[in-house]
Amino acid sequence: MKFNLQASLKELQKQRGISAEELFLTLESALVSAYRKNYEYDGELMIELADDGSIAVMTYKTVIDGKILAADEITLEEAKEISDEVEAGDQIKVDITPAQFGRVAAQTAKQVIVQKMHEVDRKQVYDRYSTRIHQLIVGKIQRFDKGIILVELEDGLDAIIPVKDQIPGQRFRQGEHIKAVITEVKKNAKGPQIVLSRAHSVFLERLFEQEIPEISDKLVEVKNIAREPGIRSKIAVHSAEDHIDAVGSCVGLRGSRIQVVVNELHGEKIDIVKWNEDIKVYIANALSPAKPNIMEYQEEEHRMFVVCPDSQLSLAIGREGQNVRLAARLTKIKIDIVKESDYVRSLQSGE
């Protein structure tokens, strides 16, 4: 048959980096299957592609000096027309391409090429984005579907922001640009699905890196983050350089740096905590604005017993326990808080 694949193979190899050999092996397998299905041939089959683009279906047959009894046999006379040196009992490669096989081969080749292109495209997308997990990305909002935000990325690919990965209460409009971090790249039948998040703690970290040069330059380190998206977060920072104020660097002049992050997070309250290797100092910083006056650490239970002045108990606990809850998550230590009057009373009673 006359069906030029050479140009297609070379173009695919050039544009998408597909191995011509890999593509041909896939094509060969598909053509062999198509041949067996249409012509019910059980013998060994091979596909050969000539320089002029023609495709031939080949098989090996046994040379017989006499009557043919099987489909994989050929008479000596017929074999001599292929090769003068052949003898009875030899195996010889024979072209068994039917005249009408051209249409089947053309359709099969087209399907294989298109399918292979899709496979390579999907793999390239998956490989490219799976190495970008937790990177900050900007996209354009295309539409909304049952609360899910569908986003078009910079290279034209689609991504989603599930409801659980959105900041509660924050609303966007179609066509608006939106920042998020890549959290997952899922494989599915239609191709990779890129999942974004604005609620993930790492989104807050990436915003800090973007707005605070000392963090992106590694002069200030983000040690940990505890976050309740859209409500309140605590972020612990540290600098190994004595002359650098880690907290002040994050706040900026008159709060200019932190305000940019707060605005992006729809007014989310952010507490910047100075990290300390002394767990008592670290927890005291994390409980700010409250100021504990007694702290007892139970190392085996990873628990800190904290006594606060009566007037600061509500500050230490926070609204609906938010402040102490975030402090515990930030420091990874269980925190028990009591007010000073109850603590004194317990000492006096001997409890």
C-alpha positions as CSV (number, residue, x, y, z in Angstrom):
1,M,0.0,0.0,0.0
2,K,1.0,3.6,-0.5
3,F,0.7,5.5,2.8
4,N,3.6,7.8,3.7
5,L,4.4,7.7,7.4
6,Q,8.0,8.7,7.3
7,A,7.3,12.5,7.3
8,S,4.7,12.0,10.1
9,L,7.2,10.1,12.2
10,K,9.9,12.6,11.7
11,E,7.6,15.6,12.5
12,L,6.3,14.0,15.7
13,Q,9.8,13.2,16.8
14,K,10.8,16.8,16.2
15,Q,7.8,18.5,17.7
16,R,7.1,16.3,20.6
17,G,10.3,14.4,21.2
18,I,8.6,11.0,20.4
19,S,11.1,8.3,19.5
20,A,10.4,7.2,15.9
21,E,11.3,3.7,16.9
22,E,8.9,3.7,19.8
23,L,6.1,5.1,17.6
24,F,6.7,2.5,14.9
25,L,6.7,-0.4,17.4
26,T,3.3,0.8,18.6
27,L,2.1,1.2,15.0
28,E,3.4,-2.3,14.2
29,S,1.5,-3.9,17.1
30,A,-1.7,-2.2,16.0
31,L,-1.4,-3.2,12.4
32,V,-0.6,-6.8,13.3
33,S,-3.7,-6.9,15.5
34,A,-5.8,-5.3,12.7
35,Y,-4.4,-7.9,10.2
36,R,-5.2,-10.9,12.4
37,K,-8.7,-9.6,13.1
38,N,-9.5,-9.1,9.4
39,Y,-7.7,-12.0,7.9
40,E,-7.5,-14.6,10.7
41,Y,-3.8,-15.4,10.3
42,D,-2.1,-17.1,13.2
43,G,1.5,-17.1,11.9
44,E,4.3,-14.8,12.8
45,L,3.7,-11.3,11.4
46,M,6.0,-8.3,10.9
47,I,5.4,-4.8,9.6
48,E,8.0,-3.2,7.3
49,L,8.0,0.5,6.4
50,A,9.9,1.4,3.3
51,D,11.6,4.7,2.6
52,D,8.8,5.8,0.2
53,G,6.3,5.4,3.1
54,S,4.8,2.1,1.9
55,I,3.8,-0.5,4.5
56,A,4.1,-4.2,4.0
57,V,2.8,-7.1,6.1
58,M,5.5,-9.8,6.2
59,T,5.6,-13.3,7.5
60,Y,8.0,-16.3,7.5
61,K,6.9,-19.4,5.5
62,T,8.4,-22.8,5.2
63,V,9.5,-23.8,1.7
64,I,7.8,-27.0,0.5
65,D,8.8,-29.1,-2.5
66,G,5.4,-30.5,-3.1
67,K,1.8,-29.8,-2.1
68,I,1.1,-27.0,0.4
69,L,-0.9,-28.2,3.5
70,A,-0.8,-25.1,5.7
71,A,-1.1,-21.3,5.5
72,D,2.5,-20.9,6.7
73,E,4.0,-22.9,3.8
74,I,5.1,-21.9,0.3
75,T,6.0,-23.9,-2.8
76,L,9.6,-24.1,-3.9
77,E,8.6,-22.5,-7.3
78,E,7.0,-19.5,-5.6
79,A,9.9,-19.2,-3.2
80,K,12.4,-19.2,-6.1
81,E,10.7,-16.0,-7.4
82,I,11.7,-14.3,-4.2
83,S,15.2,-15.7,-3.8
84,D,17.2,-17.9,-6.2
85,E,19.2,-19.4,-3.3
86,V,16.2,-20.9,-1.4
87,E,15.8,-24.6,-0.9
88,A,13.1,-26.9,0.4
89,G,12.9,-26.8,4.2
90,D,14.1,-23.2,4.4
91,Q,12.3,-20.3,6.0
92,I,11.7,-17.4,3.8
93,K,10.2,-13.9,4.4
94,V,7.1,-13.4,2.3
95,D,5.0,-10.3,1.6
96,I,1.4,-11.1,2.4
97,T,-0.1,-7.6,2.2
98,P,-3.6,-7.8,0.8
99,A,-4.5,-5.2,-1.9
100,Q,-7.5,-4.0,0.2
101,F,-5.4,-3.7,3.4
102,G,-4.4,-0.1,2.5
103,R,-7.6,1.5,3.9
104,V,-7.3,-0.5,7.2
105,A,-3.6,0.4,7.6
106,A,-4.3,4.1,6.9
107,Q,-7.0,4.2,9.5
108,T,-5.0,2.3,12.0
109,A,-1.9,4.4,11.5
110,K,-3.9,7.6,11.9
111,Q,-5.5,6.3,15.2
112,V,-2.1,5.2,16.5
113,I,-0.4,8.5,15.8
114,V,-3.2,10.6,17.3
115,Q,-3.4,8.3,20.4
116,K,0.4,8.4,20.8
117,M,0.4,12.2,20.5
118,H,-2.2,12.4,23.2
119,E,-0.3,10.0,25.4
120,V,3.0,11.9,25.0
121,D,1.2,15.3,25.6
122,R,-0.4,14.0,28.8
123,K,2.9,12.5,30.0
124,Q,4.7,15.7,29.3
125,V,2.1,17.7,31.2
126,Y,2.2,15.3,34.1
127,D,6.0,15.3,34.3
128,R,6.2,19.1,34.0
129,Y,3.7,19.8,36.7
130,S,4.4,16.9,39.1
131,T,7.8,18.5,39.7
132,R,6.2,21.8,40.6
133,I,4.2,20.6,43.6
134,H,3.9,23.5,46.2
135,Q,5.0,26.1,43.7
136,L,3.1,29.4,43.4
137,I,1.2,29.8,40.2
138,V,-1.1,32.4,38.6
139,G,-4.1,31.6,36.5
140,K,-7.2,33.1,35.0
141,I,-10.6,32.1,36.2
142,Q,-12.6,30.5,33.4
143,R,-15.8,29.5,35.2
144,F,-17.3,28.0,38.3
145,D,-18.8,24.5,38.6
146,K,-20.7,23.5,41.8
147,G,-18.3,25.7,43.9
148,I,-15.2,24.5,42.2
149,I,-13.1,27.2,40.5
150,L,-11.8,26.2,37.0
151,V,-8.6,28.0,36.2
152,E,-6.7,28.4,32.9
153,L,-2.9,28.4,33.6
154,E,-0.2,30.4,31.8
155,D,0.4,27.7,29.2
156,G,-3.3,27.2,28.4
157,L,-3.8,24.1,30.6
158,D,-6.8,23.8,32.9
159,A,-6.6,23.4,36.7
160,I,-9.1,23.3,39.5
161,I,-9.4,24.8,43.0
162,P,-11.7,22.5,45.0
163,V,-14.0,24.0,47.5
164,K,-11.9,22.7,50.4
165,D,-8.9,24.5,49.0
166,Q,-10.5,27.9,48.8
167,I,-10.5,30.6,51.5
168,P,-13.9,30.7,53.1
169,G,-15.8,33.8,52.3
170,Q,-13.6,34.9,49.5
171,R,-15.3,35.5,46.1
172,F,-13.9,35.9,42.6
173,R,-15.3,36.9,39.3
174,Q,-14.9,35.1,35.9
175,G,-11.9,36.4,34.0
176,E,-10.1,37.5,37.2
177,H,-6.5,36.4,37.8
178,I,-5.9,34.2,40.9
179,K,-2.9,33.0,42.8
180,A,-2.6,29.5,44.3
181,V,-0.1,26.7,44.9
182,I,0.0,23.4,43.0
183,T,-0.9,20.6,45.5
184,E,-1.5,17.6,43.3
185,V,-1.4,16.3,39.7
186,K,-3.8,13.5,39.2
187,K,-3.7,11.0,36.4
188,N,-7.0,10.2,34.7
189,A,-8.3,9.0,31.4
190,K,-8.8,12.5,30.0
191,G,-5.3,13.5,31.0
192,P,-3.6,15.0,34.1
193,Q,-5.7,17.1,36.4
194,I,-3.9,19.9,38.1
195,V,-5.2,20.7,41.6
196,L,-4.5,24.1,43.2
197,S,-5.0,25.4,46.7
198,R,-5.3,28.7,48.5
199,A,-6.1,27.2,51.8
200,H,-2.9,25.1,52.2
201,S,-0.3,26.4,54.6
202,V,2.4,26.4,51.9
203,F,0.4,29.0,50.0
204,L,1.0,31.4,52.9
205,E,4.7,30.5,52.9
206,R,5.0,31.2,49.2
207,L,3.3,34.6,49.6
208,F,5.8,35.4,52.3
209,E,8.7,34.3,50.0
210,Q,7.3,36.5,47.3
211,E,6.8,39.6,49.4
212,I,9.8,39.3,51.8
213,P,13.3,39.4,50.2
214,E,14.9,38.1,53.3
215,I,13.0,34.9,53.1
216,S,13.6,34.3,49.4
217,D,17.3,35.2,50.0
218,K,17.4,32.6,52.8
219,L,18.3,35.2,55.4
220,V,15.1,34.5,57.3
221,E,13.7,31.0,57.5
222,V,10.0,30.0,57.9
223,K,10.1,27.3,60.6
224,N,6.5,26.3,60.7
225,I,3.0,27.5,59.9
226,A,-0.4,26.8,61.6
227,R,-3.4,28.1,59.6
228,E,-7.1,28.3,59.7
229,P,-7.7,29.7,56.2
230,G,-9.5,33.0,56.0
231,I,-9.6,33.4,59.8
232,R,-6.1,33.4,61.4
233,S,-2.6,32.0,61.0
234,K,0.6,31.8,63.0
235,I,3.9,31.6,61.2
236,A,7.2,31.0,63.1
237,V,10.3,32.7,61.6
238,H,14.0,32.7,62.5
239,S,17.2,34.3,61.3
240,A,20.7,32.9,62.0
241,E,22.0,36.4,61.5
242,D,22.0,38.4,64.7
243,H,21.6,41.7,63.0
244,I,18.4,40.6,61.2
245,D,15.1,41.0,62.9
246,A,13.1,38.1,61.5
247,V,9.7,39.3,62.7
248,G,10.4,42.9,61.7
249,S,11.5,41.8,58.2
250,C,8.2,40.1,57.7
251,V,6.1,43.0,59.0
252,G,7.9,45.6,56.9
253,L,7.9,49.4,57.3
254,R,4.6,50.3,59.0
255,G,3.3,46.9,58.2
256,S,3.6,47.3,54.4
257,R,4.9,43.8,53.7
258,I,2.5,41.8,55.8
259,Q,-0.5,43.9,54.6
260,V,0.1,42.8,51.1
261,V,-0.2,39.1,52.3
262,V,-3.2,39.9,54.4
263,N,-5.0,41.5,51.5
264,E,-4.3,38.5,49.3
265,L,-5.8,36.3,52.0
266,H,-9.0,38.3,52.3
267,G,-8.1,39.9,55.6
268,E,-6.9,36.7,57.3
269,K,-5.2,37.7,60.6
270,I,-1.5,36.7,60.7
271,D,0.6,36.4,63.8
272,I,4.3,36.4,63.1
273,V,6.0,34.4,65.8
274,K,9.7,34.5,66.6
275,W,11.0,30.9,66.7
276,N,13.3,29.8,69.6
277,E,15.0,26.5,70.3
278,D,13.9,26.9,73.9
279,I,10.4,25.4,73.9
280,K,9.2,27.5,76.7
281,V,10.2,30.7,75.0
282,Y,8.8,29.5,71.7
283,I,5.4,28.6,73.2
284,A,5.3,31.9,75.1
285,N,5.9,33.7,71.8
286,A,3.3,31.6,70.1
287,L,0.7,32.5,72.7
288,S,1.1,36.2,72.1
289,P,-0.5,38.6,72.8
290,A,-0.9,36.8,76.1
291,K,2.1,36.8,78.4
292,P,2.3,33.6,80.6
293,N,4.0,33.9,83.9
294,I,4.5,30.2,84.8
295,M,5.4,27.4,82.3
296,E,6.1,23.8,83.1
297,Y,7.1,21.4,80.4
298,Q,6.2,17.7,80.6
299,E,8.7,16.2,78.1
300,E,7.4,12.6,78.1
301,E,3.9,13.8,77.2
302,H,5.0,16.7,74.9
303,R,2.8,18.9,77.0
304,M,3.2,22.4,78.3
305,F,1.4,23.6,81.5
306,V,0.8,27.3,81.2
307,V,-0.4,29.7,83.9
308,C,-1.7,33.1,82.7
309,P,-2.8,36.2,84.6
310,D,-6.6,36.2,85.0
311,S,-6.8,39.3,82.9
312,Q,-5.0,37.6,80.0
313,L,-6.7,34.2,80.0
314,S,-9.1,35.1,77.2
315,L,-6.2,36.4,75.1
316,A,-4.2,33.2,75.6
317,I,-7.1,31.0,74.7
318,G,-8.5,33.2,72.0
319,R,-11.9,33.2,70.4
320,E,-13.4,29.7,70.5
321,G,-9.9,28.5,71.6
322,Q,-8.3,29.6,68.3
323,N,-5.1,31.2,69.8
324,V,-4.1,28.3,71.9
325,R,-5.1,25.8,69.2
326,L,-2.9,27.5,66.6
327,A,-0.1,27.9,69.1
328,A,-0.2,24.1,69.8
329,R,-0.2,23.3,66.1
330,L,2.6,25.7,65.4
331,T,4.9,24.3,68.2
332,K,3.6,20.7,67.9
333,I,3.2,20.7,71.7
334,K,0.0,20.1,73.7
335,I,-0.8,23.2,75.7
336,D,-2.9,23.3,78.9
337,I,-3.8,26.8,80.1
338,V,-5.1,27.8,83.5
339,K,-5.7,31.3,85.0
340,E,-3.4,32.4,87.9
341,S,-6.1,32.5,90.6
342,D,-7.1,28.9,90.0
343,Y,-3.4,27.9,90.0
344,V,-2.8,29.7,93.4
345,R,-6.0,28.2,94.8
346,S,-4.9,24.7,93.9
347,L,-1.5,25.3,95.5
348,Q,-3.1,26.5,98.7
349,S,-5.5,23.6,98.9
350,G,-2.6,21.2,98.2
351,E,-4.1,19.7,95.1
